[in-house]
Amino acid sequence: MEEYLTIAFMLVAVGGALLAGEFFLPTGGFLIVGAGVLFAIAVGLIWYSGTQTEALVATLGVCLGMPAAGFGVLQGWKRMAIRRGLDPEAAGGSVTGAWPEIVELDKLKGRYGKTATPMRPAGAVVIDGRRVDALSEGMMIDAGSWVKCVDVRAGRVIVRQVDEPADLRNFDLDGLN
């Protein structure tokens, strides 16, 4: 094997190590640039000292290998990333469609009720005659206070204290006592 090929292979190996280093020690792309420079030097060395076939193979190897390596690093990074909450894609496309209980709780959004226990900030509320565990938006609410369901997140009912609603037609007042 020719000496220039040995040097070119060593440059490519060090460039690959720099790419792996960027994956494990994010430097903002400095190691990726260094790897690209080493790959370019290796290909230039083969173009200068080697045959036309060797040069074409090296060029194609870098032109196809760099995007493939980048794709692999990107997929690995996505797989290692920490996600918040439930992943809708992993739950079959719909978080609420996966559990019927959450669908039922989701129907409480926008509805009014009363607190059955003090909310500190967790407690129980009665909405439409149904007693459910809930969380306030962070403040304490006394028992018997009017609340509105403002959101349902990950199966948790979130309520906000409100004044007594003017229209009580949609309430099951029997469940509030």
Secondary structure, DSSP 4 states (H G I P E B T S, - for coil): --HHHHHHHHHHHHHHHHHHHHHHS--TTHHHHHHHHHHHHHHHHHHHHS-HHHHHHHHHHHHHHHHHHHHHHHHHHHHHS---S--TTTTTT-HHHH-HHHHHHHTTTT-EEEESS-BSSEEEEEETTEEEEEEESSS-B-TT-EEEEEEEETTEEEEEE-PPPS--TT--GGGG-
